[in-house]
Amino acid sequence: MKEKTRTVLFWFILIQPFLDLYWFYHGKLADVLPFTLPTIIRILAVFVIFCMFFSQKQNWQKLGKNKWLLFYLALLVIYSALHLLHVKHFNSINPNDYNYSTISEIFYLIRMLLPLLVIFFTTALDFTHDQFRHVVEGISGLFSFTIAISNLFVISLRSYETGPISANIFEWFFNPNIGYSHMASKGFFNFANMVSAVLFMLVPLMLYFMFSHFNWKTVTLNVVQALAMIELGTKVALIGLIGGIIIGILLYFFHLFIVKDVIKNGKAILVALIIEIGAMAIIPFGPAIQRYNYEKFLAQQSDNSLTVAKKELAAGLKKYPSGEKRKQFLIEFIEEHYQDYALNKKFVTKSYPYKYDPEFWLKIMNEPGTARMQNRHVERAMLDQVVKTNNNKLDKFLGISYTRETNIFNLERDFTSQIYSLGWIGMLLFVGPYVAIMLYAFVKWLMNRRKRTYLISSMLLSIAFMLFAAFSSGNVMDFLTASFILAFVEGGLLAEIKAKN
């Protein structure tokens, strides 16, 4: 039964890229059921794995002996009950209470639990090194080849905005006026940031496989993954590729010259350097750099072209210093000029509607253009205003609910995002274990030479990359494709640490 359970979990993790296809979350497939089809499939799959695992009597006995694990599960249950009671009552300027739903919130808490269960199962099921490699290489290949091939045939979805791209990677070099949003490719997947974070995470593991199993297959996978990360056009993918390869090579040198547990592989080093040099040569023509330059230009243009609007605003505020007439003037002014201030339309009209709180948007408009165009800054400002309006000290510990937070706007900074949705307690209970496992393994790595293997080092670096990507770009810890893959690697890391005792 253990072998069968391991096989089911193996294939379940391997199909995660398929469960992230764009059409599952948009259009008819997204509206078939109250919740998205991939989430329902994932819940059912983890339930099947749970039943298979605990059909063995000895596994129940082992669980009963893990007092800390039972205590942790009890904390999760108690917190979840308190969280649901707390977020049910909320003071809001929005008459629809940001579409809060208790059912959706319960569903979210279940979703957050699923990857934690996968960590437990992966640790206990003792995957072989070959099985672990096949899963990681399979995930890398599914994401990377989909992005690269769909870009080549100009059928990929855009990383930014909606619809297909307008040009493939070859056209980047001949037409500088394409525009980053028409170039950046995410294949057929839902969130470019999430895919970027996963590929960033896989960089050190894919380099590990190339250095330890050098062949045409590992070389091809590394090259195509690098190409896909360039084509994604996100900041995380760019940093992950350039920085990840450099750090990965340094890690290999550390084990070659300091730990001395690997043999020299000159061909692999040469390929890694060629990939790095090739990436550096392509990136200036790619969407990531174009986006950075465009946003910088737009922010400057916004500040320089507001002279007339600012005079109109100053005159109106002087004429209507307070009261209902001031509010009405601001509503009309924001409606007419929010695009002049380079404000995100979705933020102004839907996330935190200007009609309910024009004074908040006045404060944002008075900030420099570079601040107004930083989505994370405005997202956090909106959430802070919502928390301020609710005026409940328990929000800090129990959150305002994931449902409300995402209906305002999903903050693109994990850990901070979960502090808003779940509070400090919920963030530590549901997201904290990923960090705790990494730190635990790192301490073991430092204290015990036998655990200082190249594989364990690569897994540690991989997890650190994912957590960095989660914090810097968001859309990772709350999204099951990424969190399941992270959970599988963390479970594999714990199993490897345990095997070296």
Backbone hydrogen bonds, N-H to C=O, Kabsch-Sander energy under -0.5 kcal/mol:
donor,donor_aa,acceptor,acceptor_aa,energy
5,T,1,M,-2.7
6,R,2,K,-2.3
7,T,3,E,-2.0
8,V,4,K,-2.3
9,L,5,T,-2.4
10,F,6,R,-2.5
11,W,7,T,-2.2
12,F,8,V,-2.2
13,I,9,L,-2.4
14,L,10,F,-1.8
15,I,11,W,-1.7
16,Q,13,I,-1.4
18,F,15,I,-0.6
19,L,15,I,-1.4
20,D,17,P,-1.3
21,L,18,F,-1.2
22,Y,188,F,-3.1
24,F,21,L,-1.7
25,Y,22,Y,-1.7
26,H,22,Y,-0.7
30,A,27,G,-0.6
31,D,27,G,-0.8
31,D,28,K,-0.8
32,V,28,K,-0.6
32,V,29,L,-0.5
40,I,36,T,-1.7
41,I,37,L,-2.6
42,R,38,P,-2.5
43,I,39,T,-2.4
44,L,40,I,-2.4
45,A,41,I,-2.6
46,V,42,R,-2.6
47,F,43,I,-2.0
48,V,44,L,-2.3
49,I,45,A,-2.5
50,F,46,V,-2.6
51,C,47,F,-2.5
52,M,48,V,-2.6
53,F,49,I,-2.8
54,F,50,F,-2.6
55,S,52,M,-0.6
56,Q,53,F,-1.0
57,K,55,S,-0.6
59,N,56,Q,-1.2
60,W,56,Q,-1.0
61,Q,57,K,-1.9
62,K,58,Q,-2.4
63,L,59,N,-2.1
64,G,60,W,-2.2
65,K,61,Q,-1.1
66,N,62,K,-0.9
66,N,63,L,-0.8
67,K,65,K,-1.7
70,L,66,N,-2.0
71,F,67,K,-2.3
72,Y,68,W,-2.2
73,L,69,L,-2.3
74,A,70,L,-2.1
75,L,71,F,-2.1
76,L,72,Y,-2.1
77,V,73,L,-2.0
78,I,74,A,-2.5
79,Y,75,L,-3.0
80,S,76,L,-2.5
81,A,77,V,-2.0
82,L,78,I,-2.2
83,H,79,Y,-3.2
84,L,80,S,-2.3
85,L,81,A,-1.9
86,H,82,L,-2.4
87,V,83,H,-2.6
88,K,84,L,-0.7
89,H,86,H,-1.0
90,F,88,K,-0.5
92,S,90,F,-0.5
97,D,94,N,-2.1
99,N,96,N,-1.8
100,Y,97,D,-1.1
105,E,101,S,-2.0
106,I,102,T,-2.4
107,F,103,I,-2.3
108,Y,104,S,-2.0
109,L,105,E,-2.1
110,I,106,I,-2.1
111,R,107,F,-2.2
112,M,108,Y,-2.4
113,L,109,L,-1.1
114,L,110,I,-1.5
116,L,112,M,-0.5
117,L,113,L,-1.7
118,V,114,L,-1.8
119,I,115,P,-1.9
120,F,116,L,-1.6
121,F,117,L,-2.6
122,T,118,V,-2.8
123,T,119,I,-2.1
124,A,120,F,-1.8
125,L,121,F,-1.9
126,D,122,T,-0.6
127,F,122,T,-0.5
132,F,128,T,-2.4
133,R,129,H,-2.4
134,H,130,D,-2.5
135,V,131,Q,-2.0
136,V,132,F,-2.3
137,E,133,R,-2.9
138,G,134,H,-2.0
139,I,135,V,-2.5
140,S,136,V,-2.4
141,G,137,E,-2.6
142,L,138,G,-2.5
143,F,139,I,-2.3
144,S,140,S,-2.8
145,F,141,G,-2.4
146,T,142,L,-1.1
147,I,143,F,-2.0
148,A,144,S,-2.9
149,I,145,F,-2.7
150,S,146,T,-2.0
151,N,147,I,-1.9
152,L,148,A,-2.0
153,F,149,I,-1.9
154,V,151,N,-1.3
155,I,150,S,-2.9
156,S,150,S,-1.3
157,L,187,G,-2.9
158,R,163,G,-2.4
159,S,184,A,-1.8
165,I,156,S,-2.3
166,S,182,H,-2.3
167,A,182,H,-1.1
171,E,168,N,-0.9
172,W,168,N,-0.7
172,W,169,I,-0.6
173,F,170,F,-0.7
174,F,171,E,-1.0
175,N,171,E,-1.8
178,I,175,N,-1.0
182,H,179,G,-1.4
183,M,179,G,-0.5
183,M,180,Y,-1.2
184,A,180,Y,-2.6
185,S,231,E,-3.4
186,K,157,L,-2.4
189,F,186,K,-1.7
190,N,20,D,-1.7
192,A,190,N,-0.5
195,V,191,F,-2.0
196,S,192,A,-2.6
197,A,193,N,-2.3
198,V,194,M,-2.2
199,L,195,V,-2.6
200,F,196,S,-2.4
201,M,197,A,-2.3
202,L,198,V,-1.8
203,V,199,L,-0.9
203,V,200,F,-0.8
205,L,201,M,-0.5
206,M,202,L,-3.1
207,L,203,V,-2.3
208,Y,204,P,-2.0
209,F,205,L,-2.4
210,M,206,M,-1.9
211,F,207,L,-2.8
212,S,208,Y,-2.2
213,H,209,F,-2.7
219,V,215,N,-2.1
220,T,216,W,-2.4
221,L,217,K,-2.4
222,N,218,T,-2.0
223,V,219,V,-2.4
224,V,220,T,-2.8
225,Q,221,L,-2.3
226,A,222,N,-2.0
227,L,223,V,-2.2
228,A,224,V,-2.6
229,M,225,Q,-2.2
230,I,226,A,-1.7
231,E,227,L,-2.3
232,L,228,A,-1.8
233,G,229,M,-0.8
233,G,230,I,-0.5
238,L,234,T,-2.1
239,I,235,K,-2.8
240,G,236,V,-2.9
241,L,237,A,-2.1
242,I,238,L,-2.3
243,G,239,I,-2.2
244,G,239,I,-0.8
244,G,240,G,-0.9
245,I,241,L,-1.9
246,I,242,I,-1.5
247,I,243,G,-2.7
248,G,244,G,-2.4
249,I,245,I,-2.5
250,L,246,I,-2.2
251,L,247,I,-2.4
252,Y,248,G,-1.9
253,F,249,I,-2.3
254,F,250,L,-2.2
255,H,251,L,-2.0
256,L,252,Y,-2.0
257,F,253,F,-2.9
258,I,253,F,-0.5
258,I,254,F,-2.0
259,V,254,F,-2.1
260,K,255,H,-1.0
261,D,255,H,-1.6
262,V,255,H,-0.8
269,I,265,N,-2.0
270,L,266,G,-2.4
271,V,267,K,-2.3
272,A,268,A,-2.5
273,L,269,I,-2.3
274,I,270,L,-2.4
275,I,271,V,-2.6
276,E,272,A,-2.1
277,I,273,L,-2.7
278,G,274,I,-2.9
279,A,275,I,-2.4
280,M,276,E,-2.2
281,A,277,I,-1.7
282,I,278,G,-1.7
283,I,279,A,-2.6
285,F,282,I,-2.0
286,G,282,I,-0.5
286,G,283,I,-1.7
289,I,283,I,-0.5
290,Q,286,G,-1.5
291,R,287,P,-2.8
292,Y,288,A,-1.9
293,N,289,I,-2.4
294,Y,290,Q,-2.5
295,E,291,R,-2.6
296,K,292,Y,-2.0
297,F,293,N,-2.2
298,L,294,Y,-2.9
299,A,295,E,-2.3
300,Q,296,K,-1.7
301,Q,297,F,-2.6
302,S,298,L,-2.5
303,D,299,A,-1.9
304,N,300,Q,-1.9
305,S,301,Q,-1.6
306,L,303,D,-0.6
310,K,306,L,-3.0
311,K,307,T,-1.7
312,E,308,V,-2.2
313,L,309,A,-2.5
314,A,310,K,-2.7
315,A,311,K,-2.3
316,G,312,E,-2.1
317,L,313,L,-2.4
318,K,314,A,-1.9
319,K,315,A,-2.0
320,Y,316,G,-2.5
326,R,322,S,-0.6
327,K,323,G,-1.6
328,Q,324,E,-2.5
329,F,325,K,-2.4
330,L,326,R,-2.6
331,I,327,K,-2.4
332,E,328,Q,-2.1
333,F,329,F,-2.6
334,I,330,L,-3.0
335,E,331,I,-2.2
336,E,332,E,-1.5
337,H,333,F,-2.4
338,Y,334,I,-2.1
340,D,337,H,-0.5
341,Y,337,H,-1.4
342,A,339,Q,-1.6
343,L,338,Y,-2.1
348,V,344,N,-2.0
349,T,345,K,-2.7
350,K,346,K,-1.9
351,S,346,K,-2.9
352,Y,347,F,-2.3
354,Y,348,V,-2.1
356,Y,353,P,-1.4
357,D,353,P,-1.0
360,F,357,D,-0.7
361,W,357,D,-1.1
362,L,358,P,-1.9
363,K,359,E,-1.8
364,I,360,F,-1.7
365,M,361,W,-2.4
366,N,362,L,-1.3
367,E,364,I,-1.6
371,A,368,P,-0.7
372,R,368,P,-2.2
373,M,369,G,-1.9
374,Q,371,A,-1.2
375,N,373,M,-1.1
377,H,374,Q,-0.5
378,V,374,Q,-2.0
379,E,375,N,-3.1
380,R,376,R,-2.3
381,A,377,H,-1.9
382,M,378,V,-2.5
383,L,379,E,-2.1
384,D,380,R,-2.7
385,Q,381,A,-2.0
386,V,382,M,-2.0
387,V,383,L,-2.6
388,K,384,D,-2.5
389,T,385,Q,-2.1
390,N,386,V,-2.1
391,N,387,V,-2.2
395,D,392,N,-1.9
396,K,393,K,-1.1
397,F,394,L,-0.9
398,L,394,L,-3.2
399,G,395,D,-1.9
400,I,420,Y,-2.7
401,S,421,S,-1.8
405,E,401,S,-2.1
406,T,402,Y,-2.7
407,N,403,T,-1.6
408,I,404,R,-1.6
409,F,405,E,-2.8
411,L,409,F,-0.8
413,R,411,L,-2.0
414,D,470,A,-2.5
416,T,414,D,-1.5
417,S,413,R,-2.5
419,I,415,F,-1.4
420,Y,416,T,-1.6
421,S,417,S,-2.2
422,L,418,Q,-3.1
423,G,418,Q,-0.8
423,G,419,I,-0.9
424,W,396,K,-2.6
425,I,397,F,-1.2
426,G,397,F,-0.8
426,G,422,L,-1.0
427,M,423,G,-2.6
428,L,424,W,-2.2
429,L,425,I,-2.2
430,F,426,G,-2.8
431,V,427,M,-2.4
432,G,427,M,-1.8
434,Y,431,V,-1.2
435,V,431,V,-0.8
435,V,432,G,-0.6
436,A,432,G,-2.7
437,I,433,P,-2.6
438,M,434,Y,-1.4
439,L,435,V,-2.6
440,Y,436,A,-2.7
441,A,437,I,-2.6
442,F,438,M,-2.2
443,V,439,L,-2.3
444,K,440,Y,-2.1
445,W,441,A,-2.4
446,L,442,F,-2.2
447,M,443,V,-2.3
448,N,444,K,-1.8
451,K,448,N,-1.2
452,R,449,R,-1.8
453,T,451,K,-1.1
457,S,453,T,-2.3
458,S,454,Y,-2.1
459,M,455,L,-2.4
460,L,456,I,-2.5
461,L,457,S,-2.4
462,S,458,S,-2.4
463,I,459,M,-2.4
464,A,460,L,-2.4
465,F,461,L,-2.4
466,M,462,S,-2.0
467,L,463,I,-2.5
468,F,464,A,-2.3
469,A,465,F,-2.7
470,A,466,M,-2.5
471,F,467,L,-2.0
472,S,468,F,-2.5
473,S,469,A,-2.7
474,G,469,A,-0.7
474,G,470,A,-1.3
479,F,476,V,-1.5
480,L,478,D,-0.6
482,A,479,F,-0.5
483,S,476,V,-0.5
483,S,479,F,-2.3
484,F,480,L,-2.6
485,I,481,T,-1.4
486,L,482,A,-2.6
487,A,483,S,-2.4
488,F,484,F,-2.2
489,V,485,I,-2.0
490,E,486,L,-2.6
491,G,487,A,-2.7
492,G,488,F,-2.3
493,L,489,V,-2.3
494,L,490,E,-2.5
495,A,491,G,-2.2
496,E,492,G,-2.2
497,I,493,L,-2.6
498,K,494,L,-2.4
499,A,495,A,-2.3
500,K,496,E,-1.1
501,N,498,K,-1.4
